[in-house]
Amino acid sequence: MSGVSHEIETLFRVGATQASRALAAWLDRPASLVVERLESLPLADAVAVLGRGDEPICGAGMQVAGGLGGVILLTAPDAVGLILADLVLGRSPGTSRAWHDLERSAVMETANIVGCRYLNPLATGLGVEDAGALIPSPPCFVRDFPATVMQAALSMQTAESDSVLLATTEFSIDGVPTRCGLVFVPDAAALGRLAAAGGRGRPA
Amino acid sequence: MTRPTDRAAAVHADAVAIGRIGVATQGMLRTFVGSCVAVALLDRRRGLAALAHVMLPASHGAATPPGKFADTAVPEMLRLLAERAGEAPACTAKLVGGARMFAFGTGTPIGEQNVAALEHALAVARIPVIARDCGGDCGRRVSVDVATGAVTVETVGHGTRTL
């Protein structure tokens, strides 16, 4: 968690706790989110956060407007994403073999539910007057190279700096880490709030 | 998903990081682009190639690293190629990328802005764009074969094409 104050780190952990409850309720089974990484990274390293290879990943992204804006992504390796869709749809894991509308919808709705529950406590903790004023866009499904997915999410922060503040979490489902998780890329205004609240992660 | 060609896998490849420029006299230059644009400048006569991974259309004076911005990438690529060649290069260009991976926001997507800014920069430098694979909503893996000038574009679920 380099470059970020204890106070900010605590806020992200509170968000992860709330999101864990939402994920467990959504999947109707034990589930949790663990904050893995909260730090400012050079651009090239940030692009590689989801992996350096060319195996596709899947997921859903939302742009969040309001007092704590940015992009939040739910991502997973392809096979894990299909298992997540199975769990959401009440199927046995491994049932889904390809991405159809139903599977995509399951992943998008998971991103919506878990992502919003993750950010709301964070916004409240940062003093955003009305956390309900966070306005997420409809989720967009994506299945692409890891690097290109991250580039798209990072484009909002990169105009001002060559380093990027990232917060990443990983889901555990039934006690097993999944390599599925959330990535939050705050926008410039949100970076300002984080810096003002004690985050030292604002890019120089 | 498509796989790299046997030739691409067998030849040494330099990865060009986001916002950077790679120059080579042999082998391959590679990068991944989403809304970013890969611009390849090819001087076939001298066997030289440069590949920039451009993120944003305009530097607004913040030109470090120069490969990050369309308006600074092209002059820097020409400078690097001239340095290698010992004289001004005679280039053609190929453009790849500029996708809209997420349908967020309003206005002109950043990918389209990147492509337009690069076309302008190349026109100012009098470099013809001889091939392009731009737009859409998918990311692209770009491989430039320095020896042949061929640019291979691989996607997830949308096939492979060679420019």
Interface residues (C-beta under 8 A of the other chain):
Chain A: L43 A44 V47 D54 E55 P56 G61 Q63 V71 S137 C140 V142 R143 D144 F145 A147 T148 V149 Q151 A152 A153 S155 T158 A159 D162
Chain B: M1 P4 A17 I18 G19 R20 F32 V33 G34 S35 C36 M55 L56 T64 P65 K68 A99 M101 F102 A103 F104 G105 I110 C138 G139 R140 R141 E154 V156 G157
